[in-house]
Every structure is written in C-alpha cells, then in structure tokens.
C-alpha cells in the first residue's frame, strides 16, 4: 500500500488564478464553486456590520484570502477579523481573531466539522457559522475557552446577540439578508 502524499502551501500556490476558490485542508486541495446570491448577501452585510464596529487596530476581510493555519492547512474563511501584524503580501500567517463561514450545500459538512476543528486547533478565538439555507438565517458562535470551542450563541431570524470577541458587535441573522 503506497503512502498518500500530503500537499503543501507550495502546491496550493501553483494552482491557476482561474476564479475558483482553492483551499488546502489536511494536505488536500479543495475547490469550491461560486456561492449562491443569498450566501453573498449575508457575507456582504456581515462585513459591513463587523467593519462598522471594528477597532482601528484590527481589520475585517473576506474570501478569497489565504489564511495559513499550518504547512498543510490554508483556508479562506468567508469573513474574518485579523490583526494586520500577521499579514504579508500574500496571506495571513497568524490565526484570525474571528473566522466566519456561511454554510452552503457543498461546504456545510466541512465547515461544521473539519474547518471548525482546524480553527480550534490553530487557536482562532471565535468561530461563527451562518446558515444561509435556514429561513430567516441562523447563526451559531463558538469561542475558544481552555483550548476548546464552546457554543456562546445559537440564534435565528430576528433574535439578537451581542458578541464580545473579538470586539462588541450586535448581530441579528435576518438582517443579513434583508
């Protein structure tokens, strides 16, 4: 039985600039299709919401944008909050303070399992998942406590939650798609 070769960031860098979204997850290249319009609307509104509350010393960004978690894991969260000290001209080389994934049919399982675990292991302080397929939208938020993620919010529709990590911001899921 032959050993499976793990790909690295160098292999990811060799991928074509063809408009597809390439990530390196556990040494394997993953290609994602273009997101649906509801997904993109939620991403855009979340960026505006986070940017309005973001302190001057931090930045809000979105995919496609490489976040290097390890030699074998380079991901592109839909939305992220980062400390610009970890940036170089190509990528964020430190864990983001917040990673947000907007679920889609093709990414749901990976976002809720593998990527959640990778973010947790890398020390990402907060991880949010927005379910754009749910009527009125839903949001689940985890925060890193003693090296493990704990659910700090699970809201849907017109419910309101105020996050404190990485900074204070109030989220109402239904407002992300109005």
N, CA and C of each residue as an Amber inpcrd file, in Angstrom:
protein
   534
   0.8360000  -1.1730000   0.0000000   0.0000000   0.0000000   0.0000000
   0.8860000   1.2420000   0.0000000   0.6950000   2.1110000  -0.9610000
   1.5060000   3.3200000  -1.0880000   1.0190000   4.3860000  -0.1250000
   1.9520000   5.1730000   0.3930000   1.6070000   6.2750000   1.2910000
   0.9620000   7.4070000   0.4910000   0.0020000   8.0570000   1.0880000
  -0.6680000   9.1800000   0.4430000   0.1970000  10.4180000   0.6340000
   0.4660000  11.1150000  -0.4560000   1.2950000  12.3140000  -0.3950000
   0.4640000  13.4960000   0.0900000   0.9680000  14.1810000   1.1010000
   0.3130000  15.3820000   1.6110000   0.8180000  16.5710000   0.7950000
  -0.0980000  17.3620000   0.2970000   0.2770000  18.5650000  -0.4260000
   0.5690000  19.6790000   0.5660000   1.3330000  20.6880000   0.1230000
   1.7210000  21.7890000   0.9950000   1.2960000  23.1220000   0.3880000
   1.6230000  24.1860000   1.0940000   1.3020000  25.5320000   0.6170000
   1.9290000  25.8020000  -0.7490000   3.1130000  25.2530000  -1.0010000
   3.7540000  25.4300000  -2.3120000   2.8870000  24.8660000  -3.4280000
   2.2660000  23.7150000  -3.1750000   1.3720000  23.1150000  -4.1660000
   0.1440000  24.0050000  -4.3840000  -0.3580000  24.5710000  -3.3180000
  -1.5080000  25.4670000  -3.4150000  -1.1490000  26.7140000  -4.2220000
   0.0430000  27.2390000  -3.9920000   0.4930000  28.4270000  -4.7230000
   0.5960000  28.1700000  -6.2280000   0.7650000  26.9090000  -6.6240000
   0.8960000  26.5630000  -8.0430000  -0.4580000  26.4420000  -8.7540000
  -1.5560000  26.5490000  -8.0090000  -2.8780000  26.4320000  -8.6270000
  -3.1320000  27.6430000  -9.5220000  -3.8880000  27.4640000 -10.5980000
  -4.1180000  28.5710000 -11.5350000  -4.9850000  29.6700000 -10.9240000
  -4.7980000  30.8860000 -11.3860000  -5.6330000  32.0210000 -10.9840000
  -6.8110000  32.0570000 -11.9520000  -7.7730000  31.1540000 -11.7170000
  -8.8620000  30.9670000 -12.6620000 -10.2420000  31.3120000 -12.1050000
 -10.2660000  31.9980000 -10.9640000 -11.5440000  32.3990000 -10.3850000
 -12.1390000  31.3840000  -9.4350000 -11.5930000  30.1710000  -9.3880000
 -12.0660000  29.1820000  -8.4260000 -11.4540000  29.4560000  -7.0620000
 -12.0980000  28.9470000  -6.0360000 -11.6210000  29.1160000  -4.6650000
 -10.9090000  27.8360000  -4.2520000  -9.5880000  27.9250000  -4.0270000
  -8.7760000  26.7780000  -3.6480000  -8.3640000  26.9010000  -2.1930000
  -8.5370000  25.8120000  -1.4450000  -8.0800000  25.7500000  -0.0700000
  -7.2550000  24.4770000   0.0850000  -6.3670000  24.4780000   1.0660000
  -5.5730000  23.3040000   1.3920000  -6.0390000  22.8370000   2.7610000
  -6.6910000  21.6850000   2.8130000  -7.2430000  21.1780000   4.0620000
  -6.6790000  19.7950000   4.3180000  -5.8950000  19.7130000   5.3940000
  -5.2330000  18.4720000   5.7770000  -4.4400000  17.8740000   4.6170000
  -3.7220000  18.7550000   3.8940000  -2.8440000  18.3220000   2.8210000
  -3.5360000  17.9750000   1.5240000  -4.7980000  18.3270000   1.3910000
  -5.5660000  18.0210000   0.1850000  -6.1650000  19.3050000  -0.3810000
  -6.0390000  19.5080000  -1.6870000  -6.6100000  20.6980000  -2.3230000
  -8.1160000  20.5140000  -2.4810000  -8.8570000  21.5200000  -2.0330000
 -10.3170000  21.5080000  -2.1110000 -10.7330000  22.7010000  -2.9630000
 -11.5630000  22.4560000  -3.9670000 -12.0580000  23.5090000  -4.8540000
 -13.5430000  23.7110000  -4.5540000 -13.9460000  24.9720000  -4.3370000
 -15.3460000  25.2770000  -4.0540000 -15.9500000  26.0570000  -5.2110000
 -17.2100000  25.7460000  -5.5420000 -17.8830000  26.5010000  -6.6080000
 -18.2680000  27.8980000  -6.1290000 -18.6780000  28.7250000  -7.0650000
 -19.1480000  30.0670000  -6.7100000 -20.3450000  29.9650000  -5.7900000
 -20.4240000  30.8350000  -4.7750000 -21.5460000  30.7810000  -3.8410000
 -22.8360000  31.3390000  -4.4470000 -23.9580000  30.9850000  -3.8190000
 -25.2710000  31.4800000  -4.2280000 -25.4450000  32.9280000  -3.7940000
 -26.4310000  33.5980000  -4.3750000 -26.6380000  35.0240000  -4.0990000
 -26.9820000  35.2840000  -2.6330000 -27.7900000  34.4310000  -2.0090000
 -28.1400000  34.6250000  -0.5840000 -26.8840000  34.5280000   0.2850000
 -25.9970000  33.6290000  -0.0460000 -24.7160000  33.4820000   0.6470000
 -23.9230000  34.7810000   0.5430000 -23.8020000  35.3050000  -0.6660000
 -23.0150000  36.5240000  -0.8750000 -23.6270000  37.7380000  -0.2020000
 -24.9510000  37.8150000  -0.1810000 -25.6240000  38.9200000   0.5090000
 -25.3170000  38.8600000   2.0000000 -25.3950000  37.6720000   2.5930000
 -25.0810000  37.5200000   4.0130000 -23.6250000  37.9030000   4.2920000
 -22.7080000  37.4850000   3.4280000 -21.2940000  37.8360000   3.5940000
 -21.1090000  39.3520000   3.5370000 -21.6860000  39.9830000   2.5390000
 -21.5430000  41.4340000   2.3750000 -22.0880000  42.1920000   3.5830000
 -23.2810000  41.8280000   4.0230000 -23.8860000  42.5260000   5.1690000
 -23.0950000  42.2790000   6.4500000 -22.5540000  41.0940000   6.6020000
 -21.7470000  40.7970000   7.7810000 -20.4510000  41.6050000   7.7720000
 -19.8460000  41.7570000   6.6080000 -18.6320000  42.5730000   6.5030000
 -18.9280000  44.0160000   6.8970000 -20.0220000  44.5600000   6.4020000
 -20.4010000  45.9470000   6.7300000 -20.6420000  46.0840000   8.2320000
 -21.3730000  45.1340000   8.8100000 -21.6730000  45.1590000  10.2480000
 -20.3970000  45.0920000  11.0840000 -19.5270000  44.1370000  10.7680000
 -18.2840000  43.9860000  11.5240000 -17.3550000  45.1750000  11.3400000
 -17.2530000  45.6660000  10.1100000 -16.3540000  46.7890000   9.8350000
 -16.7720000  48.0390000  10.6050000 -18.0770000  48.2630000  10.7330000
 -18.5730000  49.4440000  11.4610000 -18.2110000  49.3890000  12.9430000
 -18.0760000  48.1820000  13.5050000 -17.7680000  48.0300000  14.9280000
 -16.2940000  47.7530000  15.1950000 -15.5230000  47.5040000  14.1540000
 -14.1320000  47.0750000  14.2880000 -13.2340000  48.1830000  14.8320000
 -12.4560000  47.8930000  15.8790000 -11.4840000  48.8690000  16.3830000
 -10.4240000  49.1840000  15.3130000  -9.8410000  50.3440000  15.4100000
  -8.8600000  50.8230000  14.4190000  -7.6660000  49.8930000  14.2330000
  -7.2510000  49.1840000  15.2870000  -6.0420000  48.3590000  15.2010000
  -6.2840000  46.9880000  14.5620000  -7.5380000  46.6620000  14.2410000
  -7.8660000  45.3810000  13.6050000  -8.4160000  45.6220000  12.2100000
  -8.5760000  44.5510000  11.4280000  -9.1050000  44.6500000  10.0610000
 -10.1560000  43.5640000   9.8420000 -11.1240000  43.8730000   8.9770000
 -12.1220000  42.9100000   8.5270000 -11.7990000  42.6060000   7.0690000
 -11.8400000  41.3350000   6.6950000 -11.5580000  40.9460000   5.3190000
 -12.4820000  39.8100000   4.9180000 -12.3670000  39.3890000   3.6540000
 -13.2100000  38.3020000   3.1640000 -12.4720000  37.4710000   2.1330000
 -13.0600000  36.2960000   1.8480000 -12.5140000  35.4160000   0.8160000
 -12.7100000  36.0610000  -0.5450000 -11.8530000  35.7670000  -1.5050000
 -10.7160000  34.8540000  -1.3780000  -9.5290000  35.5410000  -0.7210000
  -9.0610000  34.9580000   0.3460000  -7.9400000  35.5000000   1.1010000
  -7.3410000  34.3470000   1.8950000  -6.0890000  33.9820000   1.6310000
  -5.4600000  32.8420000   2.2790000  -5.1530000  33.1150000   3.7480000
  -5.5190000  32.1400000   4.5770000  -5.1770000  32.1350000   5.9950000
  -4.3820000  30.8580000   6.2300000  -3.1170000  31.0230000   6.5580000
  -2.2200000  29.8840000   6.7410000  -2.3120000  29.4170000   8.1910000
  -2.9070000  28.2380000   8.3750000  -3.0200000  27.6620000   9.7130000
  -1.8690000  26.7110000  10.0120000  -1.3320000  26.0860000   8.9530000
  -0.1780000  25.1850000   9.0780000   0.3610000  24.9480000   7.6690000
   1.4350000  24.1830000   7.5820000   2.0070000  23.8520000   6.2780000
   0.9950000  23.1170000   5.3890000   0.0720000  22.3900000   6.0180000
  -0.8870000  21.5690000   5.2880000  -2.3130000  22.1260000   5.3000000
  -2.5060000  23.2970000   5.8980000  -3.8460000  23.8710000   6.0210000
  -3.8250000  25.3640000   5.6990000  -4.3690000  25.6980000   4.5300000
  -4.5080000  27.0920000   4.1050000  -5.9730000  27.2560000   3.7150000
  -6.7050000  28.0160000   4.5120000  -8.1460000  28.1440000   4.3360000
  -8.5220000  29.5560000   3.9040000  -9.7680000  29.6990000   3.4980000
 -10.2900000  31.0040000   3.0990000 -11.6580000  31.2060000   3.7460000
 -11.6900000  31.6810000   4.9950000 -12.9810000  31.9330000   5.6210000
 -13.7610000  32.9560000   4.7980000 -15.0890000  32.8440000   4.8130000
 -15.9100000  33.8100000   4.0780000 -15.6720000  35.2180000   4.5920000
 -15.5680000  35.3620000   5.9150000 -15.3080000  36.6530000   6.5620000
 -14.3310000  36.3950000   7.6920000 -13.4320000  37.3390000   7.9410000
 -12.5180000  37.1960000   9.0540000 -12.1450000  38.5430000   9.6380000
 -11.8020000  38.5180000  10.9100000 -11.2420000  39.6770000  11.5940000
  -9.8190000  39.2950000  11.9410000  -8.8840000  40.1930000  11.6190000
  -7.4750000  39.8730000  11.7850000  -6.6910000  41.0270000  12.3790000
  -5.5550000  40.6640000  12.9290000  -4.5640000  41.6390000  13.3670000
  -3.6120000  41.8220000  12.1900000  -3.4970000  43.0350000  11.6360000
  -2.6580000  43.2290000  10.4510000  -1.1810000  42.8990000  10.6610000
  -0.7470000  42.7450000  11.9000000   0.6480000  42.3680000  12.1670000
   0.9820000  40.9990000  11.5690000  -0.0240000  40.1410000  11.3720000
   0.2160000  38.8070000  10.8500000   0.1780000  38.6940000   9.3360000
   0.0020000  39.8330000   8.6630000  -0.1250000  39.8370000   7.2030000
   1.2160000  39.9370000   6.4930000   1.3060000  39.2640000   5.3630000
   2.3390000  39.5810000   4.3910000   1.5920000  39.9020000   3.0990000
   2.2770000  40.0580000   1.9970000   1.5940000  40.4700000   0.7660000
   0.6860000  39.3910000   0.1900000   0.8140000  38.1350000   0.6490000
   0.0300000  37.0200000   0.0920000  -1.0350000  36.4660000   1.0160000
  -0.8000000  36.5400000   2.3440000  -1.6770000  35.7920000   3.2390000
  -1.5980000  36.3120000   4.6710000  -2.5230000  35.7970000   5.4780000
  -2.4620000  35.9780000   6.9210000  -1.7400000  34.7590000   7.4690000
  -0.6460000  34.9870000   8.1770000   0.1910000  33.8940000   8.6640000
   0.0410000  33.6410000  10.1510000  -0.9650000  34.2480000  10.7640000
  -1.3260000  34.0050000  12.1530000  -2.8170000  33.6990000  12.1800000
  -3.3060000  33.0400000  13.2200000  -4.7430000  32.7530000  13.2530000
  -5.5510000  34.0520000  13.2900000  -6.6640000  34.0940000  12.5590000
  -7.5310000  35.2670000  12.6740000  -8.1530000  35.3070000  14.0660000
  -8.6610000  36.4560000  14.4470000  -9.3390000  36.5850000  15.7380000
 -10.7650000  36.0550000  15.6450000 -11.3380000  36.1540000  14.4460000
 -12.6720000  35.6270000  14.1660000 -12.6680000  35.0700000  12.7540000
 -13.1920000  33.8620000  12.6040000 -13.4140000  33.2690000  11.2830000
 -14.9100000  33.0080000  11.1710000 -15.4890000  33.3820000  10.0230000
 -16.9140000  33.1680000   9.7770000 -17.0650000  32.3850000   8.4790000
 -17.8460000  31.3290000   8.5380000 -18.1960000  30.5720000   7.3410000
 -19.7040000  30.6650000   7.1540000 -20.1220000  30.9790000   5.9320000
 -21.5380000  30.9610000   5.5820000 -21.7680000  29.6270000   4.8900000
 -22.6130000  28.8010000   5.4990000 -22.8300000  27.4500000   5.0060000
 -23.5050000  27.4510000   3.6430000 -23.0840000  26.5140000   2.8270000
 -23.7510000  26.2620000   1.5560000 -23.8760000  24.7470000   1.4370000
 -24.7080000  24.2530000   0.5310000 -24.8650000  22.7960000   0.4210000
 -23.5430000  22.0550000   0.2000000 -22.6150000  22.6590000  -0.5230000
 -21.3500000  21.9680000  -0.8230000 -20.3040000  22.0970000   0.2880000
 -20.4730000  23.0550000   1.2140000 -19.4580000  23.2540000   2.2610000
 -19.9530000  22.9340000   3.6620000 -21.2530000  22.7260000   3.8360000
 -21.8600000  22.5660000   5.1700000 -21.0920000  21.5820000   6.0600000
 -20.9410000  20.3620000   5.6000000 -20.3180000  19.3410000   6.4390000
 -18.8750000  19.7040000   6.7820000 -18.1220000  20.1430000   5.7930000
 -16.7100000  20.5140000   6.0190000 -16.5930000  21.6940000   6.9850000
 -17.4580000  22.7100000   6.8250000 -17.4030000  23.8880000   7.7020000
 -17.7390000  23.5450000   9.1480000 -18.6860000  22.6260000   9.3480000
 -19.1300000  22.2820000  10.7010000 -18.2480000  21.2460000  11.3870000
 -17.3930000  20.5770000  10.6450000 -16.5480000  19.5430000  11.2550000
 -15.0670000  19.8670000  11.0780000 -14.5480000  19.6330000   9.8930000
 -13.1080000  19.7510000   9.6620000 -12.6050000  21.1740000   9.8910000
 -13.2540000  22.1580000   9.2810000 -12.7590000  23.5330000   9.4390000
 -12.9230000  24.0210000  10.8760000 -14.0140000  23.6570000  11.5190000
 -14.1940000  24.0270000  12.9330000 -13.0380000  23.4730000  13.7620000
 -12.6900000  22.2020000  13.5380000 -11.5800000  21.5820000  14.2700000
 -10.2490000  22.2730000  13.9600000 -10.0210000  22.5950000  12.6790000
  -8.7690000  23.2730000  12.3060000  -8.6660000  24.6460000  12.9590000
  -9.7540000  25.4010000  12.9590000  -9.7440000  26.7210000  13.5970000
  -9.4930000  26.5950000  15.0990000 -10.1310000  25.6220000  15.7130000
  -9.9500000  25.3880000  17.1440000  -8.4900000  25.0520000  17.4480000
  -7.9070000  24.1090000  16.6890000  -6.5170000  23.6940000  16.9070000
  -5.5360000  24.8360000  16.6590000  -5.8580000  25.7240000  15.7180000
  -4.9710000  26.8390000  15.3890000  -5.0670000  27.9800000  16.4010000
  -6.0890000  27.9420000  17.2590000  -6.2330000  28.9890000  18.2670000
  -7.0400000  30.1880000  17.8120000  -7.9370000  30.0100000  16.8440000
  -8.8210000  31.0980000  16.4060000  -9.7940000  31.3680000  17.5470000
  -9.7820000  32.6020000  18.0710000 -10.5350000  32.9380000  19.2840000
 -12.0410000  32.7610000  19.1510000 -12.5910000  33.0270000  17.9650000
 -14.0370000  32.8980000  17.7710000 -14.3150000  32.3560000  16.3720000
 -15.3340000  31.5030000  16.3010000 -15.7630000  30.9140000  15.0360000
 -17.2780000  31.0220000  14.9530000 -17.7410000  31.6420000  13.8670000
 -19.1810000  31.7750000  13.6380000 -19.5440000  31.0320000  12.3610000
 -20.7100000  30.4100000  12.3870000 -21.2620000  29.7670000  11.2050000
 -22.6420000  30.3690000  10.9680000 -22.8470000  30.8600000   9.7590000
 -24.1390000  31.4150000   9.3600000 -24.7840000  30.4150000   8.4140000
 -25.9920000  29.9980000   8.7540000 -26.7230000  29.0540000   7.9070000
 -27.6510000  29.8400000   6.9940000 -27.2210000  30.0460000   5.7630000
 -27.9860000  30.8370000   4.7940000 -29.1420000  30.0460000   4.2010000
 -29.1690000  28.7410000   4.4450000 -30.2400000  27.9090000   3.9080000
 -31.4630000  27.8970000   4.8260000 -31.3010000  28.3430000   6.0780000
 -32.3900000  28.3930000   7.0400000 -33.2460000  29.6290000   6.7740000
 -34.5640000  29.4790000   6.8660000 -35.4780000  30.6200000   6.7130000
 -35.1010000  31.6880000   7.7310000 -34.8730000  32.9210000   7.2770000
 -34.5040000  34.0000000   8.1830000 -33.0660000  33.9600000   8.6550000
 -32.3270000  32.9780000   8.2530000 -30.9310000  32.7550000   8.6280000
 -30.7790000  32.3360000  10.0930000 -29.6890000  31.6430000  10.3500000
 -29.3340000  31.2370000  11.7100000 -27.8380000  31.4380000  11.8840000
 -27.4280000  31.6850000  13.1070000 -26.0160000  31.8770000  13.4150000
 -25.6790000  31.0830000  14.6680000 -24.5870000  30.3340000  14.5860000
 -24.0340000  29.6630000  15.7610000 -22.6320000  30.2160000  15.9520000
 -22.3080000  30.5470000  17.1960000 -20.9980000  31.1300000  17.5010000
 -20.3180000  30.3220000  18.5950000 -19.0320000  30.0760000  18.3970000
 -18.2040000  29.3980000  19.3770000 -17.0820000  30.3380000  19.7800000
 -16.6420000  30.2180000  21.0300000 -15.4590000  30.9250000  21.4970000
 -14.5060000  29.9130000  22.1050000 -13.2190000  30.1850000  21.9360000
 -12.1730000  29.3040000  22.4420000 -12.0140000  29.5360000  23.9410000
 -12.2030000  28.4680000  24.7010000 -12.0400000  28.5190000  26.1600000
 -11.2420000  27.3010000  26.5850000 -10.0880000  27.5560000  27.1830000
  -9.1960000  26.4740000  27.6030000  -8.8670000  25.5360000  26.4370000
  -8.6550000  26.1230000  25.2530000  -8.2350000  25.3520000  24.0870000
  -9.3430000  24.5990000  23.3730000 -10.5940000  24.7700000  23.8010000
 -11.7320000  24.0680000  23.1850000 -12.8290000  25.0840000  22.8640000
 -13.5450000  24.8350000  21.7780000 -14.6640000  25.6950000  21.4320000
 -15.8820000  25.3790000  22.2950000 -16.5200000  26.4470000  22.7750000
 -17.7900000  26.3480000  23.4890000 -18.7990000  27.2140000  22.7520000
 -20.0120000  26.6950000  22.5930000 -21.0780000  27.4770000  21.9610000
 -21.4380000  28.6340000  22.8770000 -21.4250000  29.8560000  22.3170000
 -21.8070000  31.0420000  23.0950000 -23.0900000  31.6690000  22.5560000
 -23.5080000  31.2490000  21.3700000 -24.7640000  31.7560000  20.8020000
 -25.2790000  30.7920000  19.7500000 -26.5890000  30.6500000  19.7100000
 -27.2780000  29.9020000  18.6600000 -28.5930000  30.6360000  18.4510000
 -28.6130000  31.5260000  17.4420000 -29.7680000  32.3900000  17.2210000
 -30.2660000  32.2380000  15.7870000 -31.5110000  32.6480000  15.5830000
 -32.0930000  32.5610000  14.2470000 -33.0810000  33.6970000  14.0530000
 -33.3320000  34.0250000  12.7810000 -34.3440000  35.0160000  12.4330000
 -34.0750000  36.3720000  13.0640000 -35.0540000  36.8590000  13.8290000
 -34.9670000  38.1930000  14.4370000 -34.3420000  38.2060000  15.8270000
 -33.8200000  37.0610000  16.2700000 -33.1490000  37.0300000  17.5740000
 -31.8770000  37.8680000  17.5000000 -31.5080000  38.4450000  18.6200000
 -30.3510000  39.3420000  18.6940000 -29.3260000  38.7740000  19.6560000
 -28.0550000  38.9300000  19.2910000 -26.9520000  38.5040000  20.1550000
 -25.8380000  39.5270000  20.0350000 -25.2250000  39.8500000  21.1760000
 -24.0870000  40.7610000  21.1810000 -22.8180000  39.9820000  21.4860000
 -21.9600000  39.9250000  20.4950000 -20.6600000  39.2720000  20.6510000
 -19.7240000  40.1920000  21.4240000 -18.7750000  39.6020000  22.1220000
 -17.7380000  40.3850000  22.7970000 -16.3460000  40.0320000  22.2770000
 -16.2350000  38.9360000  21.5370000 -14.9600000  38.5010000  20.9740000
 -15.1010000  38.4760000  19.4620000 -14.2590000  39.1260000  18.7060000
 -13.0480000  39.8370000  19.1050000 -13.3080000  41.2800000  19.5670000
 -14.5550000  41.7350000  19.3790000 -14.9740000  43.0450000  19.8790000
 -16.4860000  43.0170000  19.9720000 -17.0530000  44.0270000  20.5950000
 -18.5040000  44.0490000  20.7710000 -19.2170000  44.4350000  19.4770000
 -20.1730000  43.5800000  19.0790000 -20.9920000  43.8330000  17.9070000
 -22.2870000  43.0400000  18.0680000 -23.4070000  43.6540000  17.7000000
 -24.7050000  43.0020000  17.8180000 -25.1420000  42.4690000  16.4510000
 -25.5530000  41.2030000  16.4520000 -25.9340000  40.5150000  15.2130000
 -27.3810000  40.0680000  15.3220000 -28.1440000  40.3020000  14.2420000
 -29.4950000  39.7960000  14.0770000 -29.4950000  39.0690000  12.7350000
 -29.5690000  37.7320000  12.7290000 -29.4090000  36.9770000  11.4820000
 -30.3080000  37.4430000  10.3350000 -31.5750000  37.7130000  10.5860000
 -32.4940000  38.0900000   9.4980000 -32.0600000  39.3720000   8.7880000
 -31.3430000  40.2270000   9.4850000 -30.8990000  41.4950000   8.8680000
 -29.7570000  41.2840000   7.8760000 -29.1850000  40.0980000   7.8610000
 -28.0840000  39.8200000   6.9380000 -28.5750000  39.5020000   5.5220000
 -29.8820000  39.3270000   5.3590000 -30.4160000  39.0150000   4.0310000
 -31.5830000  39.9080000   3.6310000 -31.8980000  40.9060000   4.3840000
 -32.9990000  41.8160000   4.0240000 -32.5930000  42.7180000   2.9050000
